[in-house]
Structure formats: C-alpha cells, structure tokens
C-alpha cells in the first residue's frame, strides 16, 4: 500500500463538530482516483452523540471539484489550501449527517452499518 498524502492523512482524522454535539470517529478512509480526474472519498465512521447510542456508517462523497486535485495528490500541499479542503469536506460531511433523514440525495451518500 502506498503512503498517504498529507491531504489524505488530514481528511482521515476524527473530529468533533464545532458545537461539540457530534463526534465523527473515522475508523477507515479511502480515496479512489477516477479516470476523469475526479475522486470519491469514502469514510467508515462511528458517530457519537452524548446520551445516544453510537452509530456506524459508511459515507461516500463524490468529489468532482478538480481545483483541489493538486492538494489531494501533493506530497507538500499549501497549508492554507489543505485547511480549506479539510474544512469543505467536513462541512459536507456534517451537511449529510444533518439532512440524511429528509433529503434523498443525502440519504444515498450513506449506509448505516450494524
């Protein structure tokens, strides 16, 4: 297996939302590079919320924005752009989490695991 890029390492980190209510524990993470230069980010998550039972999910994020391709593949990406990428992906992950119950497009991005 090849070593992960700095972007892959940063995207694979677990984190807690800014309000502290939800923790996304990343148990696995993969990046699939497609022929059209887009990528698919796949997360295997344990989602923890205080007072509730943890949930296990597989979340798949198709990423067609090629403007960050250099950040994803670089052995030393610009730190500011790397932080932007991580912020955008986490925002999309949180949006999925918040809308998966009532937005069909979001629901298709995740599968609950037992």
C-alpha positions, -999 to +999 in steps of 0.1 A: +000+000+000+013+035-009+018+061+018-010+086+023-006+121+011-008+149+037-043+157+025-054+120+029-039+120+064-057+152+073-090+140+059-088+107+077-087+124+111-116+120+135-131+152+148-159+168+168-183+194+154-178+230+165-208+229+188-194+197+205-226+177+199-214+152+174-181+133+171-171+117+138-147+089+146-131+079+113-123+042+115-113+038+078-109+062+050-101+058+013-097+079-018-105+065-052-090+084-081-112+081-112-102+083-149-119+117-153-096+131-126-125+133-100-122+114-068-145+095-044-139+099-007-152+070+014-154+072+052-163+044+076-175+063+107-186+058+142-208+087+151-211+096+188-236+119+204-240+124+241-268+104+256-274+084+224-261+050+212-232+053+188-240+047+151-218+031+124-219+045+089-202+043+055-203+077+039-193+082+002-186+116-011-181+120-049-157+149-054-157+164-089-141+197-079-107+194-097-094+227-082-083+208-051-067+178-070-032+192-066-038+195-028-050+159-026-020+145-045+008+167-034+035+155-010+036+190+004+005+210-003+000+246+005-011+245+042-039+271+037-054+253+008-051+220+027-070+235+056-097+248+031-101+213+017-105+197+051-130+224+061-151+219+030-151+181+033-161+183+069-188+208+062-202+184+035-200+155+060-219+175+086-245+186+060-250+149+050-254+140+087-280+167+093-300+161+061-298+123+055-332+118+071-352+141+048-331+147+017-329+119-008-296+129-023-280+130+011-296+096+021-279+079-009-245+090+003-246+070+035-253+035+046-257+025+082-237-005+093-246-027+121 
